[in-house]
Amino acid sequence: MFGLFSGKKMISLLNTINWIFFIILIILDLANVFFCLNSSGF
């Protein structure tokens, strides 16, 4: 039972890290678009 619990905890931790990376990627993508637009002179 204890092994199963720690396994579930590990999975939820990986899930959280996954979401954080996903959000960071989206933010970087948006920042990239804004920088490109600014340097184009829009």
Secondary structure, DSSP 8 states (H G I E B T S, - for coil): -HHHHHHHHHHHHHHHHHHHHHHHHHHHHHHHHHHHHHHHT-
